[in-house]
Amino acid sequence: MNVASGGATITGSVSIQGNLSVSGSVSKNGGTFKIDHPLDPAGKYLYHSFVESPDMMNIYNGVTSLDSKGEAWITMPEWFEALNMEFRYQLTAMGRPAPNLYIAPRDLR
């Protein structure tokens, strides 16, 4: 560890057990956080990226195309509902307006 003008430079990895409190700014090139897998907390982890926001939320995105009936079915991972409660969807029509774009309940499949 190099200490100069009241600061420290650490090269390599640092592991902290317990809480960490920072007074001042934090600067980072990127980041992820690791959480226990909600369906197998003893054996697996999920890794998520940061989205800086004043709102607590997870954001998952993707792109799909409509089939010949004008439908698209999206299957989320098994753990999705165990981790996310009261979730919302945001749909964006591409290429032309879609005033009747909607999400149907699962039981309509």
Biopython code that builds the backbone (N, CA, C, O; Angstrom):
import numpy as np
from Bio.PDB.StructureBuilder import StructureBuilder

atoms = [
    (1, "MET", "N", (0.852, -1.168, 0.000)),
    (1, "MET", "CA", (0.000, 0.000, 0.000)),
    (1, "MET", "C", (0.898, 1.231, 0.000)),
    (1, "MET", "O", (1.852, 1.318, 0.773)),
    (2, "ASN", "N", (0.586, 2.163, -0.859)),
    (2, "ASN", "CA", (1.289, 3.448, -0.896)),
    (2, "ASN", "C", (0.399, 4.517, -0.296)),
    (2, "ASN", "O", (-0.752, 4.663, -0.708)),
    (3, "VAL", "N", (0.899, 5.256, 0.654)),
    (3, "VAL", "CA", (0.136, 6.337, 1.256)),
    (3, "VAL", "C", (0.834, 7.653, 0.935)),
    (3, "VAL", "O", (2.002, 7.848, 1.271)),
    (4, "ALA", "N", (0.106, 8.549, 0.283)),
    (4, "ALA", "CA", (0.673, 9.848, -0.084)),
    (4, "ALA", "C", (-0.411, 10.907, 0.040)),
    (4, "ALA", "O", (-1.547, 10.690, -0.381)),
    (5, "SER", "N", (-0.073, 12.022, 0.601)),
    (5, "SER", "CA", (-0.970, 13.174, 0.794)),
    (5, "SER", "C", (-2.357, 12.769, 1.295)),
    (5, "SER", "O", (-3.376, 13.191, 0.748)),
    (6, "GLY", "N", (-2.377, 11.961, 2.324)),
    (6, "GLY", "CA", (-3.634, 11.600, 2.976)),
    (6, "GLY", "C", (-4.436, 10.542, 2.258)),
    (6, "GLY", "O", (-5.553, 10.254, 2.689)),
    (7, "GLY", "N", (-3.937, 9.938, 1.182)),
    (7, "GLY", "CA", (-4.677, 8.929, 0.441)),
    (7, "GLY", "C", (-3.925, 7.620, 0.418)),
    (7, "GLY", "O", (-2.816, 7.526, 0.945)),
    (8, "ALA", "N", (-4.508, 6.624, -0.179)),
    (8, "ALA", "CA", (-3.869, 5.316, -0.277)),
    (8, "ALA", "C", (-4.112, 4.757, -1.668)),
    (8, "ALA", "O", (-5.171, 4.968, -2.258)),
    (9, "THR", "N", (-3.130, 4.049, -2.181)),
    (9, "THR", "CA", (-3.266, 3.329, -3.444)),
    (9, "THR", "C", (-3.083, 1.853, -3.151)),
    (9, "THR", "O", (-2.056, 1.443, -2.609)),
    (10, "ILE", "N", (-4.063, 1.068, -3.503)),
    (10, "ILE", "CA", (-4.007, -0.370, -3.283)),
    (10, "ILE", "C", (-4.020, -1.043, -4.645)),
    (10, "ILE", "O", (-4.914, -0.793, -5.454)),
    (11, "THR", "N", (-3.051, -1.881, -4.900)),
    (11, "THR", "CA", (-3.003, -2.628, -6.148)),
    (11, "THR", "C", (-3.381, -4.064, -5.854)),
    (11, "THR", "O", (-2.804, -4.692, -4.966)),
    (12, "GLY", "N", (-4.349, -4.592, -6.598)),
    (12, "GLY", "CA", (-4.809, -5.957, -6.367)),
    (12, "GLY", "C", (-6.233, -5.951, -5.860)),
    (12, "GLY", "O", (-6.952, -4.966, -6.030)),
    (13, "SER", "N", (-6.642, -7.027, -5.245)),
    (13, "SER", "CA", (-8.015, -7.182, -4.763)),
    (13, "SER", "C", (-8.114, -6.846, -3.283)),
    (13, "SER", "O", (-7.160, -7.010, -2.523)),
    (14, "VAL", "N", (-9.281, -6.376, -2.896)),
    (14, "VAL", "CA", (-9.568, -6.081, -1.496)),
    (14, "VAL", "C", (-10.895, -6.742, -1.156)),
    (14, "VAL", "O", (-11.862, -6.613, -1.906)),
    (15, "SER", "N", (-10.947, -7.432, -0.058)),
    (15, "SER", "CA", (-12.176, -8.060, 0.407)),
    (15, "SER", "C", (-12.532, -7.467, 1.762)),
    (15, "SER", "O", (-11.688, -7.391, 2.655)),
    (16, "ILE", "N", (-13.767, -7.054, 1.910)),
    (16, "ILE", "CA", (-14.234, -6.460, 3.163)),
    (16, "ILE", "C", (-15.392, -7.296, 3.677)),
    (16, "ILE", "O", (-16.360, -7.519, 2.950)),
    (17, "GLN", "N", (-15.311, -7.755, 4.898)),
    (17, "GLN", "CA", (-16.394, -8.474, 5.541)),
    (17, "GLN", "C", (-17.095, -7.493, 6.457)),
    (17, "GLN", "O", (-16.464, -6.921, 7.346)),
    (18, "GLY", "N", (-18.389, -7.286, 6.258)),
    (18, "GLY", "CA", (-19.120, -6.340, 7.090)),
    (18, "GLY", "C", (-19.536, -5.127, 6.280)),
    (18, "GLY", "O", (-19.543, -5.165, 5.050)),
    (19, "ASN", "N", (-19.876, -4.071, 6.957)),
    (19, "ASN", "CA", (-20.370, -2.854, 6.312)),
    (19, "ASN", "C", (-19.228, -1.946, 5.900)),
    (19, "ASN", "O", (-18.157, -1.966, 6.508)),
    (20, "LEU", "N", (-19.455, -1.157, 4.877)),
    (20, "LEU", "CA", (-18.491, -0.178, 4.405)),
    (20, "LEU", "C", (-19.198, 1.156, 4.284)),
    (20, "LEU", "O", (-20.242, 1.256, 3.639)),
    (21, "SER", "N", (-18.645, 2.159, 4.888)),
    (21, "SER", "CA", (-19.194, 3.507, 4.802)),
    (21, "SER", "C", (-18.130, 4.413, 4.211)),
    (21, "SER", "O", (-16.977, 4.381, 4.640)),
    (22, "VAL", "N", (-18.507, 5.224, 3.226)),
    (22, "VAL", "CA", (-17.578, 6.129, 2.564)),
    (22, "VAL", "C", (-18.080, 7.550, 2.749)),
    (22, "VAL", "O", (-19.229, 7.853, 2.430)),
    (23, "SER", "N", (-17.231, 8.415, 3.260)),
    (23, "SER", "CA", (-17.530, 9.844, 3.334)),
    (23, "SER", "C", (-16.760, 10.506, 2.204)),
    (23, "SER", "O", (-15.529, 10.508, 2.207)),
    (24, "GLY", "N", (-17.463, 11.058, 1.255)),
    (24, "GLY", "CA", (-16.803, 11.644, 0.090)),
    (24, "GLY", "C", (-17.265, 10.960, -1.174)),
    (24, "GLY", "O", (-18.259, 10.235, -1.163)),
    (25, "SER", "N", (-16.559, 11.182, -2.255)),
    (25, "SER", "CA", (-16.952, 10.665, -3.564)),
    (25, "SER", "C", (-16.378, 9.280, -3.817)),
    (25, "SER", "O", (-15.334, 8.916, -3.276)),
    (26, "VAL", "N", (-17.069, 8.523, -4.640)),
    (26, "VAL", "CA", (-16.587, 7.230, -5.116)),
    (26, "VAL", "C", (-16.537, 7.315, -6.635)),
    (26, "VAL", "O", (-17.510, 7.707, -7.278)),
    (27, "SER", "N", (-15.419, 6.952, -7.189)),
    (27, "SER", "CA", (-15.257, 6.944, -8.637)),
    (27, "SER", "C", (-14.923, 5.528, -9.058)),
    (27, "SER", "O", (-14.116, 4.858, -8.413)),
    (28, "LYS", "N", (-15.551, 5.059, -10.155)),
    (28, "LYS", "CA", (-15.326, 3.684, -10.591)),
    (28, "LYS", "C", (-15.389, 3.614, -12.105)),
    (28, "LYS", "O", (-16.064, 4.423, -12.742)),
    (29, "ASN", "N", (-14.694, 2.658, -12.678)),
    (29, "ASN", "CA", (-14.748, 2.437, -14.122)),
    (29, "ASN", "C", (-15.978, 1.628, -14.518)),
    (29, "ASN", "O", (-16.463, 1.758, -15.642)),
    (30, "GLY", "N", (-16.472, 0.826, -13.644)),
    (30, "GLY", "CA", (-17.626, -0.029, -13.889)),
    (30, "GLY", "C", (-17.912, -0.794, -12.625)),
    (30, "GLY", "O", (-17.217, -0.632, -11.621)),
    (31, "GLY", "N", (-18.928, -1.622, -12.666)),
    (31, "GLY", "CA", (-19.196, -2.386, -11.455)),
    (31, "GLY", "C", (-20.329, -3.360, -11.616)),
    (31, "GLY", "O", (-21.183, -3.219, -12.491)),
    (32, "THR", "N", (-20.319, -4.352, -10.754)),
    (32, "THR", "CA", (-21.396, -5.322, -10.662)),
    (32, "THR", "C", (-21.626, -5.609, -9.186)),
    (32, "THR", "O", (-20.805, -5.264, -8.336)),
    (33, "PHE", "N", (-22.728, -6.231, -8.901)),
    (33, "PHE", "CA", (-22.910, -6.742, -7.553)),
    (33, "PHE", "C", (-23.386, -8.180, -7.649)),
    (33, "PHE", "O", (-24.063, -8.566, -8.602)),
    (34, "LYS", "N", (-23.025, -8.956, -6.656)),
    (34, "LYS", "CA", (-23.308, -10.384, -6.614)),
    (34, "LYS", "C", (-24.324, -10.620, -5.514)),
    (34, "LYS", "O", (-24.136, -10.176, -4.381)),
    (35, "ILE", "N", (-25.414, -11.327, -5.850)),
    (35, "ILE", "CA", (-26.434, -11.668, -4.860)),
    (35, "ILE", "C", (-26.669, -13.178, -4.900)),
    (35, "ILE", "O", (-26.376, -13.836, -5.898)),
    (36, "ASP", "N", (-27.192, -13.710, -3.821)),
    (36, "ASP", "CA", (-27.564, -15.119, -3.800)),
    (36, "ASP", "C", (-28.663, -15.371, -4.830)),
    (36, "ASP", "O", (-29.579, -14.561, -4.969)),
    (37, "HIS", "N", (-28.577, -16.478, -5.544)),
    (37, "HIS", "CA", (-29.617, -16.885, -6.483)),
    (37, "HIS", "C", (-30.876, -17.174, -5.666)),
    (37, "HIS", "O", (-30.816, -17.982, -4.738)),
    (38, "PRO", "N", (-32.019, -16.544, -5.975)),
    (38, "PRO", "CA", (-33.202, -16.719, -5.122)),
    (38, "PRO", "C", (-33.749, -18.150, -5.084)),
    (38, "PRO", "O", (-34.435, -18.515, -4.129)),
    (39, "LEU", "N", (-33.460, -18.962, -6.098)),
    (39, "LEU", "CA", (-33.952, -20.337, -6.099)),
    (39, "LEU", "C", (-32.922, -21.346, -5.609)),
    (39, "LEU", "O", (-33.262, -22.501, -5.353)),
    (40, "ASP", "N", (-31.659, -20.921, -5.476)),
    (40, "ASP", "CA", (-30.587, -21.802, -4.980)),
    (40, "ASP", "C", (-29.548, -20.947, -4.251)),
    (40, "ASP", "O", (-28.403, -20.860, -4.695)),
    (41, "PRO", "N", (-29.935, -20.308, -3.128)),
    (41, "PRO", "CA", (-29.031, -19.371, -2.457)),
    (41, "PRO", "C", (-27.756, -20.008, -1.905)),
    (41, "PRO", "O", (-26.751, -19.320, -1.728)),
    (42, "ALA", "N", (-27.787, -21.286, -1.637)),
    (42, "ALA", "CA", (-26.589, -21.942, -1.092)),
    (42, "ALA", "C", (-25.606, -22.348, -2.184)),
    (42, "ALA", "O", (-24.432, -22.587, -1.898)),
    (43, "GLY", "N", (-26.071, -22.431, -3.441)),
    (43, "GLY", "CA", (-25.210, -22.976, -4.479)),
    (43, "GLY", "C", (-24.930, -22.088, -5.675)),
    (43, "GLY", "O", (-24.023, -22.382, -6.454)),
    (44, "LYS", "N", (-25.692, -20.994, -5.848)),
    (44, "LYS", "CA", (-25.522, -20.168, -7.042)),
    (44, "LYS", "C", (-25.612, -18.681, -6.701)),
    (44, "LYS", "O", (-26.136, -18.295, -5.657)),
    (45, "TYR", "N", (-25.088, -17.864, -7.607)),
    (45, "TYR", "CA", (-25.167, -16.411, -7.490)),
    (45, "TYR", "C", (-25.729, -15.824, -8.773)),
    (45, "TYR", "O", (-25.649, -16.441, -9.836)),
    (46, "LEU", "N", (-26.299, -14.632, -8.670)),
    (46, "LEU", "CA", (-26.656, -13.814, -9.826)),
    (46, "LEU", "C", (-25.765, -12.586, -9.791)),
    (46, "LEU", "O", (-25.495, -12.041, -8.721)),
    (47, "TYR", "N", (-25.314, -12.154, -10.940)),
    (47, "TYR", "CA", (-24.493, -10.951, -11.057)),
    (47, "TYR", "C", (-25.289, -9.902, -11.820)),
    (47, "TYR", "O", (-25.808, -10.181, -12.901)),
    (48, "HIS", "N", (-25.388, -8.703, -11.268)),
    (48, "HIS", "CA", (-26.122, -7.611, -11.890)),
    (48, "HIS", "C", (-25.191, -6.412, -12.066)),
    (48, "HIS", "O", (-24.226, -6.240, -11.322)),
    (49, "SER", "N", (-25.502, -5.596, -13.058)),
    (49, "SER", "CA", (-24.779, -4.344, -13.266)),
    (49, "SER", "C", (-25.484, -3.219, -12.532)),
    (49, "SER", "O", (-26.617, -3.384, -12.079)),
    (50, "PHE", "N", (-24.832, -2.092, -12.414)),
    (50, "PHE", "CA", (-25.421, -0.919, -11.777)),
    (50, "PHE", "C", (-26.205, -0.101, -12.793)),
    (50, "PHE", "O", (-25.791, 0.031, -13.945)),
    (51, "VAL", "N", (-27.319, 0.440, -12.374)),
    (51, "VAL", "CA", (-27.999, 1.520, -13.074)),
    (51, "VAL", "C", (-28.206, 2.584, -12.011)),
    (51, "VAL", "O", (-28.999, 2.399, -11.088)),
    (52, "GLU", "N", (-27.500, 3.690, -12.140)),
    (52, "GLU", "CA", (-27.580, 4.735, -11.118)),
    (52, "GLU", "C", (-28.943, 5.425, -11.208)),
    (52, "GLU", "O", (-29.322, 5.930, -12.265)),
    (53, "SER", "N", (-29.669, 5.439, -10.099)),
    (53, "SER", "CA", (-31.016, 5.999, -10.081)),
    (53, "SER", "C", (-31.434, 6.257, -8.637)),
    (53, "SER", "O", (-30.977, 5.564, -7.728)),
    (54, "PRO", "N", (-32.291, 7.240, -8.419)),
    (54, "PRO", "CA", (-32.829, 7.419, -7.069)),
    (54, "PRO", "C", (-33.893, 6.365, -6.732)),
    (54, "PRO", "O", (-34.274, 6.225, -5.570)),
    (55, "ASP", "N", (-34.370, 5.630, -7.732)),
    (55, "ASP", "CA", (-35.387, 4.600, -7.526)),
    (55, "ASP", "C", (-34.722, 3.241, -7.384)),
    (55, "ASP", "O", (-33.775, 2.926, -8.105)),
    (56, "MET", "N", (-35.220, 2.437, -6.453)),
    (56, "MET", "CA", (-34.731, 1.070, -6.288)),
    (56, "MET", "C", (-35.444, 0.197, -7.310)),
    (56, "MET", "O", (-36.658, 0.010, -7.229)),
    (57, "MET", "N", (-34.689, -0.343, -8.281)),
    (57, "MET", "CA", (-35.309, -1.204, -9.282)),
    (57, "MET", "C", (-34.248, -2.009, -10.011)),
    (57, "MET", "O", (-33.073, -1.642, -10.043)),
    (58, "ASN", "N", (-34.687, -3.101, -10.587)),
    (58, "ASN", "CA", (-33.876, -3.880, -11.519)),
    (58, "ASN", "C", (-34.439, -3.613, -12.905)),
    (58, "ASN", "O", (-35.654, -3.498, -13.068)),
    (59, "ILE", "N", (-33.583, -3.513, -13.893)),
    (59, "ILE", "CA", (-34.024, -3.282, -15.269)),
    (59, "ILE", "C", (-33.484, -4.413, -16.130)),
    (59, "ILE", "O", (-32.279, -4.663, -16.158)),
    (60, "TYR", "N", (-34.376, -5.088, -16.826)),
    (60, "TYR", "CA", (-34.010, -6.136, -17.769)),
    (60, "TYR", "C", (-34.572, -5.701, -19.115)),
    (60, "TYR", "O", (-35.719, -5.263, -19.195)),
    (61, "ASN", "N", (-33.784, -5.816, -20.160)),
    (61, "ASN", "CA", (-34.314, -5.407, -21.451)),
    (61, "ASN", "C", (-33.997, -6.440, -22.508)),
    (61, "ASN", "O", (-33.144, -7.308, -22.322)),
    (62, "GLY", "N", (-34.692, -6.330, -23.605)),
    (62, "GLY", "CA", (-34.496, -7.242, -24.717)),
    (62, "GLY", "C", (-35.304, -6.762, -25.904)),
    (62, "GLY", "O", (-36.055, -5.790, -25.811)),
    (63, "VAL", "N", (-35.144, -7.448, -27.011)),
    (63, "VAL", "CA", (-35.843, -7.102, -28.241)),
    (63, "VAL", "C", (-36.493, -8.366, -28.779)),
    (63, "VAL", "O", (-35.893, -9.440, -28.746)),
    (64, "THR", "N", (-37.702, -8.242, -29.267)),
    (64, "THR", "CA", (-38.388, -9.366, -29.888)),
    (64, "THR", "C", (-39.127, -8.870, -31.111)),
    (64, "THR", "O", (-39.292, -7.664, -31.294)),
    (65, "SER", "N", (-39.566, -9.781, -31.939)),
    (65, "SER", "CA", (-40.358, -9.454, -33.124)),
    (65, "SER", "C", (-41.697, -10.174, -33.029)),
    (65, "SER", "O", (-41.800, -11.242, -32.425)),
    (66, "LEU", "N", (-42.707, -9.583, -33.626)),
    (66, "LEU", "CA", (-44.027, -10.196, -33.629)),
    (66, "LEU", "C", (-44.087, -11.310, -34.664)),
    (66, "LEU", "O", (-43.451, -11.232, -35.716)),
    (67, "ASP", "N", (-44.864, -12.356, -34.351)),
    (67, "ASP", "CA", (-45.055, -13.440, -35.312)),
    (67, "ASP", "C", (-46.159, -13.072, -36.303)),
    (67, "ASP", "O", (-46.603, -11.924, -36.328)),
    (68, "SER", "N", (-46.603, -14.021, -37.112)),
    (68, "SER", "CA", (-47.611, -13.743, -38.142)),
    (68, "SER", "C", (-48.968, -13.352, -37.554)),
    (68, "SER", "O", (-49.787, -12.748, -38.247)),
    (69, "LYS", "N", (-49.217, -13.686, -36.293)),
    (69, "LYS", "CA", (-50.456, -13.291, -35.618)),
    (69, "LYS", "C", (-50.310, -11.937, -34.931)),
    (69, "LYS", "O", (-51.265, -11.439, -34.334)),
    (70, "GLY", "N", (-49.128, -11.342, -35.011)),
    (70, "GLY", "CA", (-48.894, -10.069, -34.327)),
    (70, "GLY", "C", (-48.611, -10.258, -32.845)),
    (70, "GLY", "O", (-48.852, -9.350, -32.049)),
    (71, "GLU", "N", (-48.099, -11.435, -32.463)),
    (71, "GLU", "CA", (-47.826, -11.737, -31.062)),
    (71, "GLU", "C", (-46.348, -12.032, -30.859)),
    (71, "GLU", "O", (-45.643, -12.453, -31.775)),
    (72, "ALA", "N", (-45.911, -11.801, -29.653)),
    (72, "ALA", "CA", (-44.566, -12.194, -29.227)),
    (72, "ALA", "C", (-44.687, -12.697, -27.797)),
    (72, "ALA", "O", (-45.357, -12.075, -26.972)),
    (73, "TRP", "N", (-44.039, -13.821, -27.500)),
    (73, "TRP", "CA", (-44.063, -14.388, -26.150)),
    (73, "TRP", "C", (-42.679, -14.246, -25.556)),
    (73, "TRP", "O", (-41.690, -14.645, -26.171)),
    (74, "ILE", "N", (-42.604, -13.688, -24.379)),
    (74, "ILE", "CA", (-41.339, -13.491, -23.675)),
    (74, "ILE", "C", (-41.331, -14.419, -22.466)),
    (74, "ILE", "O", (-42.275, -14.418, -21.675)),
    (75, "THR", "N", (-40.283, -15.203, -22.322)),
    (75, "THR", "CA", (-40.131, -16.086, -21.165)),
    (75, "THR", "C", (-38.993, -15.553, -20.313)),
    (75, "THR", "O", (-37.852, -15.468, -20.766)),
    (76, "MET", "N", (-39.308, -15.199, -19.089)),
    (76, "MET", "CA", (-38.299, -14.707, -18.161)),
    (76, "MET", "C", (-37.672, -15.902, -17.438)),
    (76, "MET", "O", (-38.279, -16.970, -17.369)),
    (77, "PRO", "N", (-36.462, -15.728, -16.899)),
    (77, "PRO", "CA", (-35.832, -16.825, -16.147)),
    (77, "PRO", "C", (-36.695, -17.238, -14.947)),
    (77, "PRO", "O", (-37.496, -16.450, -14.446)),
    (78, "GLU", "N", (-36.519, -18.476, -14.501)),
    (78, "GLU", "CA", (-37.318, -18.996, -13.383)),
    (78, "GLU", "C", (-37.221, -18.121, -12.141)),
    (78, "GLU", "O", (-38.191, -17.996, -11.394)),
    (79, "TRP", "N", (-36.064, -17.518, -11.915)),
    (79, "TRP", "CA", (-35.844, -16.741, -10.705)),
    (79, "TRP", "C", (-36.476, -15.352, -10.755)),
    (79, "TRP", "O", (-36.507, -14.668, -9.732)),
    (80, "PHE", "N", (-36.979, -14.914, -11.903)),
    (80, "PHE", "CA", (-37.432, -13.533, -12.077)),
    (80, "PHE", "C", (-38.473, -13.110, -11.041)),
    (80, "PHE", "O", (-38.301, -12.091, -10.373)),
    (81, "GLU", "N", (-39.542, -13.879, -10.905)),
    (81, "GLU", "CA", (-40.602, -13.480, -9.968)),
    (81, "GLU", "C", (-40.188, -13.649, -8.513)),
    (81, "GLU", "O", (-40.733, -12.975, -7.640)),
    (82, "ALA", "N", (-39.228, -14.541, -8.231)),
    (82, "ALA", "CA", (-38.746, -14.691, -6.859)),
    (82, "ALA", "C", (-37.938, -13.467, -6.434)),
    (82, "ALA", "O", (-37.895, -13.129, -5.251)),
    (83, "LEU", "N", (-37.299, -12.805, -7.393)),
    (83, "LEU", "CA", (-36.452, -11.651, -7.096)),
    (83, "LEU", "C", (-37.187, -10.323, -7.257)),
    (83, "LEU", "O", (-36.864, -9.355, -6.568)),
    (84, "ASN", "N", (-38.159, -10.264, -8.146)),
    (84, "ASN", "CA", (-38.838, -9.011, -8.489)),
    (84, "ASN", "C", (-40.316, -9.094, -8.168)),
    (84, "ASN", "O", (-41.033, -9.939, -8.704)),
    (85, "MET", "N", (-40.772, -8.204, -7.283)),
    (85, "MET", "CA", (-42.188, -8.142, -6.942)),
    (85, "MET", "C", (-42.770, -6.856, -7.521)),
    (85, "MET", "O", (-42.057, -5.867, -7.692)),
    (86, "GLU", "N", (-44.057, -6.876, -7.818)),
    (86, "GLU", "CA", (-44.740, -5.700, -8.359)),
    (86, "GLU", "C", (-43.987, -5.134, -9.563)),
    (86, "GLU", "O", (-43.752, -3.928, -9.642)),
    (87, "PHE", "N", (-43.611, -6.009, -10.499)),
    (87, "PHE", "CA", (-42.850, -5.567, -11.652)),
    (87, "PHE", "C", (-43.759, -4.920, -12.694)),
    (87, "PHE", "O", (-44.970, -5.138, -12.715)),
    (88, "ARG", "N", (-43.136, -4.118, -13.555)),
    (88, "ARG", "CA", (-43.835, -3.402, -14.616)),
    (88, "ARG", "C", (-43.152, -3.708, -15.936)),
    (88, "ARG", "O", (-42.016, -4.182, -15.970)),
    (89, "TYR", "N", (-43.855, -3.433, -17.011)),
    (89, "TYR", "CA", (-43.325, -3.597, -18.355)),
    (89, "TYR", "C", (-43.358, -2.252, -19.058)),
    (89, "TYR", "O", (-44.232, -1.426, -18.798)),
    (90, "GLN", "N", (-42.419, -2.041, -19.933)),
    (90, "GLN", "CA", (-42.466, -0.887, -20.816)),
    (90, "GLN", "C", (-42.303, -1.409, -22.235)),
    (90, "GLN", "O", (-41.296, -2.038, -22.557)),
    (91, "LEU", "N", (-43.285, -1.150, -23.077)),
    (91, "LEU", "CA", (-43.255, -1.601, -24.460)),
    (91, "LEU", "C", (-43.027, -0.405, -25.367)),
    (91, "LEU", "O", (-43.604, 0.662, -25.152)),
    (92, "THR", "N", (-42.200, -0.576, -26.365)),
    (92, "THR", "CA", (-41.936, 0.475, -27.332)),
    (92, "THR", "C", (-42.121, -0.106, -28.723)),
    (92, "THR", "O", (-41.386, -1.007, -29.129)),
    (93, "ALA", "N", (-43.088, 0.401, -29.442)),
    (93, "ALA", "CA", (-43.301, -0.043, -30.818)),
    (93, "ALA", "C", (-42.242, 0.611, -31.703)),
    (93, "ALA", "O", (-41.940, 1.795, -31.554)),
    (94, "MET", "N", (-41.690, -0.163, -32.615)),
    (94, "MET", "CA", (-40.655, 0.349, -33.518)),
    (94, "MET", "C", (-41.196, 0.344, -34.948)),
    (94, "MET", "O", (-41.849, -0.616, -35.359)),
    (95, "GLY", "N", (-40.934, 1.390, -35.695)),
    (95, "GLY", "CA", (-41.276, 1.414, -37.113)),
    (95, "GLY", "C", (-42.632, 2.003, -37.437)),
    (95, "GLY", "O", (-42.805, 2.579, -38.511)),
    (96, "ARG", "N", (-43.592, 1.876, -36.547)),
    (96, "ARG", "CA", (-44.913, 2.462, -36.781)),
    (96, "ARG", "C", (-45.678, 2.509, -35.462)),
    (96, "ARG", "O", (-45.344, 1.770, -34.536)),
    (97, "PRO", "N", (-46.686, 3.353, -35.357)),
    (97, "PRO", "CA", (-47.480, 3.434, -34.124)),
    (97, "PRO", "C", (-48.201, 2.107, -33.859)),
    (97, "PRO", "O", (-48.556, 1.388, -34.793)),
    (98, "ALA", "N", (-48.407, 1.801, -32.608)),
    (98, "ALA", "CA", (-49.097, 0.569, -32.231)),
    (98, "ALA", "C", (-50.058, 0.864, -31.078)),
    (98, "ALA", "O", (-49.777, 0.522, -29.929)),
    (99, "PRO", "N", (-51.191, 1.499, -31.387)),
    (99, "PRO", "CA", (-52.108, 1.890, -30.305)),
    (99, "PRO", "C", (-52.712, 0.709, -29.551)),
    (99, "PRO", "O", (-53.167, 0.887, -28.421)),
    (100, "ASN", "N", (-52.733, -0.488, -30.132)),
    (100, "ASN", "CA", (-53.313, -1.645, -29.457)),
    (100, "ASN", "C", (-52.254, -2.566, -28.863)),
    (100, "ASN", "O", (-52.550, -3.720, -28.555)),
    (101, "LEU", "N", (-51.047, -2.088, -28.700)),
    (101, "LEU", "CA", (-49.971, -2.875, -28.108)),
    (101, "LEU", "C", (-50.274, -3.068, -26.626)),
    (101, "LEU", "O", (-50.516, -2.093, -25.915)),
    (102, "TYR", "N", (-50.263, -4.305, -26.153)),
    (102, "TYR", "CA", (-50.571, -4.563, -24.743)),
    (102, "TYR", "C", (-49.938, -5.868, -24.307)),
    (102, "TYR", "O", (-49.447, -6.648, -25.124)),
    (103, "ILE", "N", (-49.958, -6.089, -23.009)),
    (103, "ILE", "CA", (-49.472, -7.333, -22.412)),
    (103, "ILE", "C", (-50.676, -8.121, -21.943)),
    (103, "ILE", "O", (-51.517, -7.609, -21.204)),
    (104, "ALA", "N", (-50.755, -9.381, -22.378)),
    (104, "ALA", "CA", (-51.840, -10.258, -21.974)),
    (104, "ALA", "C", (-51.410, -11.084, -20.767)),
    (104, "ALA", "O", (-50.228, -11.392, -20.616)),
    (105, "PRO", "N", (-52.361, -11.442, -19.907)),
    (105, "PRO", "CA", (-52.032, -12.314, -18.768)),
    (105, "PRO", "C", (-51.522, -13.664, -19.248)),
    (105, "PRO", "O", (-51.839, -14.102, -20.354)),
    (106, "ARG", "N", (-50.731, -14.317, -18.409)),
    (106, "ARG", "CA", (-50.155, -15.623, -18.754)),
    (106, "ARG", "C", (-51.198, -16.664, -19.131)),
    (106, "ARG", "O", (-50.945, -17.501, -19.997)),
    (107, "ASP", "N", (-52.363, -16.629, -18.499)),
    (107, "ASP", "CA", (-53.348, -17.680, -18.741)),
    (107, "ASP", "C", (-53.997, -17.596, -20.110)),
    (107, "ASP", "O", (-54.813, -18.458, -20.437)),
    (108, "LEU", "N", (-53.679, -16.605, -20.926)),
    (108, "LEU", "CA", (-54.214, -16.530, -22.279)),
    (108, "LEU", "C", (-53.410, -17.358, -23.271)),
    (108, "LEU", "O", (-53.820, -17.512, -24.422)),
    (109, "ARG", "N", (-52.283, -17.887, -22.844)),
    (109, "ARG", "CA", (-51.448, -18.694, -23.732)),
    (109, "ARG", "C", (-52.164, -19.907, -24.241)),
    (109, "ARG", "O", (-51.592, -20.688, -25.001)),
]
sb = StructureBuilder()
sb.init_structure("model")
sb.init_model(0)
sb.init_chain("A")
sb.init_seg("    ")
for serial, (resi, resn, name, xyz) in enumerate(atoms, 1):
    if name == "N":
        sb.init_residue(resn, " ", resi, " ")
    sb.init_atom(name, np.array(xyz, "f"), 0.0, 1.0, " ", f" {name:<3s}", serial, name[0])
structure = sb.get_structure()
